[in-house]
Amino acid sequence: MTAVAAVVLDIEGTVGSASHVRDVLFPFARERFDGWFAAHRGTPEWSAVLTATGFPPGAGDPGPAEAAAVARLTSWTDADVKAPALKTLQGLIWAEGYAAGALTGHVYPEVPGALRRWYAAGLPVHIYSSGSVAAQRDWFAHTAHGDLTGLLAGHFDLETAGGKRDPDSYRAIARALGTPPESLLFLSDTQEELGAAAAAGWRTVGVRRPGDPAGPEVPGHTTIDSLAHPALGETWQKAGTA
């Protein structure tokens, strides 16, 4: 069996709580859209977000464009649309929250230990999430277990890799890492993401945390309920010695 050369992790439902995103992070950004546009008016970031949202700033009063952008961003938030413009703005607002100490990134208790074991074994760990790369870094830099960013080798998001349910995104990541797909291990709680990775030739392991409304198993994939599960260790350790 080909050795596992790198691990790629989803965030929501895999290493951190999906409810933390829905119940804490999304509302935190949603209620600050108006304030963010007012505070950053005229900056390159402001112009880029407006343009990406579909309402590029023009001459004159920017108020109508901002109001239209806020309405669209709010609608996207409520529908959990994976729009790059939304993910970028959420990341910018969350960064301010992390810096102010108003937010922390949630990881399950066993995750730091798992990251340290992989790091000690020389196995690179990357993150692939719909959240922006900047938001991912902030999440892992501000956990209740301290700054975990030093244990991670890299990050991918919708802008750098593409949609998480598209096999081509996993092919793009494999090319970026310079690693054969069969040597990459992807962990996620979402069947469609795991299916896309498998279609691209990756190894997959499903993660379903206790109480997940989707049930304890990800159909078609070996499923664990924790990154400390023995089956996960067997997946990469046995492959690494084959």
Contacts in CASP RR format, 6 or more apart in sequence:
PFRMAT RR
TARGET T0000
AUTHOR 0000-0000-0000
METHOD contacts of the structure
MODEL  1
MTAVAAVVLDIEGTVGSASHVRDVLFPFARERFDGWFAAHRGTPEWSAVL
TATGFPPGAGDPGPAEAAAVARLTSWTDADVKAPALKTLQGLIWAEGYAA
GALTGHVYPEVPGALRRWYAAGLPVHIYSSGSVAAQRDWFAHTAHGDLTG
LLAGHFDLETAGGKRDPDSYRAIARALGTPPESLLFLSDTQEELGAAAAA
GWRTVGVRRPGDPAGPEVPGHTTIDSLAHPALGETWQKAGTA
1 238 0 8 1.000
1 239 0 8 1.000
1 240 0 8 1.000
1 242 0 8 1.000
2 180 0 8 1.000
2 182 0 8 1.000
2 183 0 8 1.000
2 239 0 8 1.000
2 242 0 8 1.000
3 183 0 8 1.000
3 239 0 8 1.000
3 240 0 8 1.000
3 241 0 8 1.000
3 242 0 8 1.000
4 123 0 8 1.000
4 183 0 8 1.000
4 184 0 8 1.000
4 185 0 8 1.000
4 203 0 8 1.000
4 235 0 8 1.000
4 236 0 8 1.000
4 239 0 8 1.000
4 240 0 8 1.000
5 123 0 8 1.000
5 124 0 8 1.000
5 177 0 8 1.000
5 179 0 8 1.000
5 180 0 8 1.000
5 183 0 8 1.000
5 184 0 8 1.000
6 123 0 8 1.000
6 124 0 8 1.000
6 125 0 8 1.000
6 126 0 8 1.000
6 153 0 8 1.000
6 177 0 8 1.000
6 179 0 8 1.000
6 183 0 8 1.000
6 184 0 8 1.000
6 185 0 8 1.000
7 118 0 8 1.000
7 123 0 8 1.000
7 124 0 8 1.000
7 125 0 8 1.000
7 126 0 8 1.000
7 184 0 8 1.000
7 185 0 8 1.000
7 186 0 8 1.000
7 187 0 8 1.000
7 236 0 8 1.000
8 125 0 8 1.000
8 126 0 8 1.000
8 127 0 8 1.000
8 128 0 8 1.000
8 156 0 8 1.000
8 173 0 8 1.000
8 184 0 8 1.000
8 185 0 8 1.000
8 186 0 8 1.000
8 187 0 8 1.000
8 202 0 8 1.000
9 15 0 8 1.000
9 125 0 8 1.000
9 126 0 8 1.000
9 127 0 8 1.000
9 128 0 8 1.000
9 186 0 8 1.000
9 187 0 8 1.000
9 188 0 8 1.000
10 127 0 8 1.000
10 128 0 8 1.000
10 129 0 8 1.000
10 164 0 8 1.000
10 186 0 8 1.000
10 187 0 8 1.000
10 188 0 8 1.000
10 189 0 8 1.000
10 190 0 8 1.000
10 193 0 8 1.000
10 207 0 8 1.000
11 127 0 8 1.000
11 129 0 8 1.000
11 131 0 8 1.000
11 136 0 8 1.000
11 139 0 8 1.000
12 18 0 8 1.000
12 21 0 8 1.000
12 129 0 8 1.000
12 189 0 8 1.000
13 189 0 8 1.000
13 207 0 8 1.000
13 209 0 8 1.000
13 212 0 8 1.000
14 187 0 8 1.000
14 188 0 8 1.000
14 189 0 8 1.000
14 207 0 8 1.000
15 107 0 8 1.000
15 108 0 8 1.000
15 111 0 8 1.000
15 227 0 8 1.000
16 105 0 8 1.000
16 106 0 8 1.000
16 107 0 8 1.000
16 108 0 8 1.000
16 111 0 8 1.000
17 106 0 8 1.000
17 108 0 8 1.000
17 209 0 8 1.000
18 189 0 8 1.000
20 105 0 8 1.000
20 106 0 8 1.000
22 80 0 8 1.000
24 103 0 8 1.000
24 106 0 8 1.000
25 90 0 8 1.000
25 94 0 8 1.000
25 103 0 8 1.000
26 77 0 8 1.000
26 80 0 8 1.000
26 90 0 8 1.000
28 93 0 8 1.000
28 94 0 8 1.000
28 97 0 8 1.000
28 102 0 8 1.000
28 103 0 8 1.000
29 77 0 8 1.000
29 89 0 8 1.000
29 90 0 8 1.000
29 91 0 8 1.000
29 93 0 8 1.000
29 94 0 8 1.000
30 74 0 8 1.000
30 77 0 8 1.000
32 93 0 8 1.000
33 69 0 8 1.000
33 70 0 8 1.000
33 73 0 8 1.000
33 74 0 8 1.000
33 89 0 8 1.000
33 93 0 8 1.000
34 66 0 8 1.000
34 70 0 8 1.000
36 89 0 8 1.000
36 92 0 8 1.000
36 93 0 8 1.000
37 46 0 8 1.000
37 49 0 8 1.000
37 50 0 8 1.000
37 66 0 8 1.000
37 69 0 8 1.000
37 70 0 8 1.000
38 66 0 8 1.000
40 46 0 8 1.000
41 62 0 8 1.000
41 66 0 8 1.000
42 57 0 8 1.000
42 62 0 8 1.000
45 92 0 8 1.000
46 57 0 8 1.000
47 56 0 8 1.000
47 57 0 8 1.000
48 88 0 8 1.000
49 69 0 8 1.000
49 85 0 8 1.000
49 88 0 8 1.000
49 89 0 8 1.000
49 92 0 8 1.000
50 56 0 8 1.000
50 57 0 8 1.000
50 62 0 8 1.000
50 65 0 8 1.000
50 66 0 8 1.000
50 69 0 8 1.000
51 57 0 8 1.000
52 84 0 8 1.000
52 85 0 8 1.000
52 88 0 8 1.000
53 69 0 8 1.000
53 72 0 8 1.000
53 73 0 8 1.000
53 85 0 8 1.000
53 86 0 8 1.000
54 69 0 8 1.000
54 72 0 8 1.000
54 85 0 8 1.000
55 65 0 8 1.000
55 66 0 8 1.000
55 68 0 8 1.000
55 69 0 8 1.000
55 72 0 8 1.000
56 65 0 8 1.000
57 65 0 8 1.000
58 65 0 8 1.000
73 85 0 8 1.000
73 86 0 8 1.000
73 89 0 8 1.000
75 81 0 8 1.000
76 83 0 8 1.000
76 86 0 8 1.000
77 86 0 8 1.000
77 90 0 8 1.000
82 130 0 8 1.000
82 158 0 8 1.000
82 163 0 8 1.000
82 164 0 8 1.000
84 132 0 8 1.000
84 158 0 8 1.000
84 159 0 8 1.000
87 130 0 8 1.000
87 131 0 8 1.000
87 132 0 8 1.000
87 135 0 8 1.000
87 157 0 8 1.000
87 158 0 8 1.000
88 132 0 8 1.000
90 131 0 8 1.000
90 132 0 8 1.000
90 135 0 8 1.000
91 131 0 8 1.000
91 132 0 8 1.000
91 134 0 8 1.000
91 135 0 8 1.000
91 138 0 8 1.000
92 134 0 8 1.000
94 103 0 8 1.000
94 135 0 8 1.000
94 138 0 8 1.000
95 134 0 8 1.000
95 135 0 8 1.000
95 138 0 8 1.000
97 103 0 8 1.000
98 104 0 8 1.000
98 105 0 8 1.000
98 138 0 8 1.000
98 141 0 8 1.000
98 142 0 8 1.000
101 142 0 8 1.000
103 142 0 8 1.000
104 142 0 8 1.000
104 143 0 8 1.000
104 144 0 8 1.000
105 138 0 8 1.000
105 139 0 8 1.000
105 140 0 8 1.000
105 142 0 8 1.000
105 143 0 8 1.000
105 144 0 8 1.000
106 139 0 8 1.000
106 143 0 8 1.000
106 144 0 8 1.000
107 140 0 8 1.000
107 143 0 8 1.000
107 144 0 8 1.000
107 145 0 8 1.000
107 148 0 8 1.000
108 209 0 8 1.000
108 226 0 8 1.000
108 227 0 8 1.000
109 145 0 8 1.000
110 226 0 8 1.000
110 227 0 8 1.000
110 228 0 8 1.000
111 145 0 8 1.000
111 148 0 8 1.000
111 227 0 8 1.000
112 143 0 8 1.000
112 145 0 8 1.000
112 146 0 8 1.000
112 148 0 8 1.000
112 151 0 8 1.000
113 227 0 8 1.000
113 228 0 8 1.000
114 227 0 8 1.000
114 228 0 8 1.000
114 232 0 8 1.000
115 125 0 8 1.000
115 148 0 8 1.000
115 151 0 8 1.000
115 152 0 8 1.000
116 151 0 8 1.000
118 124 0 8 1.000
118 125 0 8 1.000
118 151 0 8 1.000
118 236 0 8 1.000
119 125 0 8 1.000
119 150 0 8 1.000
119 151 0 8 1.000
123 236 0 8 1.000
124 153 0 8 1.000
124 154 0 8 1.000
125 151 0 8 1.000
125 152 0 8 1.000
125 153 0 8 1.000
126 152 0 8 1.000
126 153 0 8 1.000
126 154 0 8 1.000
126 155 0 8 1.000
126 156 0 8 1.000
126 173 0 8 1.000
126 177 0 8 1.000
127 136 0 8 1.000
127 140 0 8 1.000
127 152 0 8 1.000
127 154 0 8 1.000
127 155 0 8 1.000
127 156 0 8 1.000
128 155 0 8 1.000
128 156 0 8 1.000
128 157 0 8 1.000
128 161 0 8 1.000
128 164 0 8 1.000
128 173 0 8 1.000
128 186 0 8 1.000
129 135 0 8 1.000
129 136 0 8 1.000
129 155 0 8 1.000
129 156 0 8 1.000
129 157 0 8 1.000
129 164 0 8 1.000
130 157 0 8 1.000
130 158 0 8 1.000
130 163 0 8 1.000
130 164 0 8 1.000
131 157 0 8 1.000
131 158 0 8 1.000
132 157 0 8 1.000
132 159 0 8 1.000
133 155 0 8 1.000
133 156 0 8 1.000
133 157 0 8 1.000
133 159 0 8 1.000
133 160 0 8 1.000
136 155 0 8 1.000
136 157 0 8 1.000
137 149 0 8 1.000
137 155 0 8 1.000
140 147 0 8 1.000
140 148 0 8 1.000
140 149 0 8 1.000
140 152 0 8 1.000
141 147 0 8 1.000
141 148 0 8 1.000
141 149 0 8 1.000
156 173 0 8 1.000
156 176 0 8 1.000
158 164 0 8 1.000
160 176 0 8 1.000
161 169 0 8 1.000
161 170 0 8 1.000
161 172 0 8 1.000
161 173 0 8 1.000
161 176 0 8 1.000
162 168 0 8 1.000
162 169 0 8 1.000
162 172 0 8 1.000
163 169 0 8 1.000
164 188 0 8 1.000
164 190 0 8 1.000
164 192 0 8 1.000
164 193 0 8 1.000
164 196 0 8 1.000
165 190 0 8 1.000
165 192 0 8 1.000
165 193 0 8 1.000
165 196 0 8 1.000
166 196 0 8 1.000
167 195 0 8 1.000
167 196 0 8 1.000
167 197 0 8 1.000
167 199 0 8 1.000
167 200 0 8 1.000
168 200 0 8 1.000
169 196 0 8 1.000
169 200 0 8 1.000
170 181 0 8 1.000
170 184 0 8 1.000
170 186 0 8 1.000
170 196 0 8 1.000
170 197 0 8 1.000
170 199 0 8 1.000
170 200 0 8 1.000
170 201 0 8 1.000
170 202 0 8 1.000
171 181 0 8 1.000
171 200 0 8 1.000
173 184 0 8 1.000
174 180 0 8 1.000
174 181 0 8 1.000
174 184 0 8 1.000
174 200 0 8 1.000
174 202 0 8 1.000
177 184 0 8 1.000
181 200 0 8 1.000
181 201 0 8 1.000
181 202 0 8 1.000
182 201 0 8 1.000
182 202 0 8 1.000
182 203 0 8 1.000
184 197 0 8 1.000
184 202 0 8 1.000
184 203 0 8 1.000
185 202 0 8 1.000
185 203 0 8 1.000
185 204 0 8 1.000
185 205 0 8 1.000
185 235 0 8 1.000
185 236 0 8 1.000
186 193 0 8 1.000
186 194 0 8 1.000
186 197 0 8 1.000
186 202 0 8 1.000
186 203 0 8 1.000
186 204 0 8 1.000
186 205 0 8 1.000
187 204 0 8 1.000
187 205 0 8 1.000
187 206 0 8 1.000
187 207 0 8 1.000
187 227 0 8 1.000
187 232 0 8 1.000
188 194 0 8 1.000
188 197 0 8 1.000
188 204 0 8 1.000
188 206 0 8 1.000
188 207 0 8 1.000
189 206 0 8 1.000
189 207 0 8 1.000
189 208 0 8 1.000
189 209 0 8 1.000
189 212 0 8 1.000
189 214 0 8 1.000
189 218 0 8 1.000
190 218 0 8 1.000
191 218 0 8 1.000
191 219 0 8 1.000
191 220 0 8 1.000
191 221 0 8 1.000
194 204 0 8 1.000
194 206 0 8 1.000
194 218 0 8 1.000
194 220 0 8 1.000
194 221 0 8 1.000
195 204 0 8 1.000
195 221 0 8 1.000
197 204 0 8 1.000
198 204 0 8 1.000
198 221 0 8 1.000
203 235 0 8 1.000
203 239 0 8 1.000
204 221 0 8 1.000
204 222 0 8 1.000
205 221 0 8 1.000
205 222 0 8 1.000
205 223 0 8 1.000
205 224 0 8 1.000
205 231 0 8 1.000
205 232 0 8 1.000
205 235 0 8 1.000
206 218 0 8 1.000
206 221 0 8 1.000
206 222 0 8 1.000
206 223 0 8 1.000
206 224 0 8 1.000
207 218 0 8 1.000
207 223 0 8 1.000
207 224 0 8 1.000
207 225 0 8 1.000
207 227 0 8 1.000
208 214 0 8 1.000
208 215 0 8 1.000
208 216 0 8 1.000
208 217 0 8 1.000
208 218 0 8 1.000
208 223 0 8 1.000
208 224 0 8 1.000
208 225 0 8 1.000
209 225 0 8 1.000
209 226 0 8 1.000
210 216 0 8 1.000
210 225 0 8 1.000
216 223 0 8 1.000
216 225 0 8 1.000
217 223 0 8 1.000
222 231 0 8 1.000
222 235 0 8 1.000
224 231 0 8 1.000
224 232 0 8 1.000
END
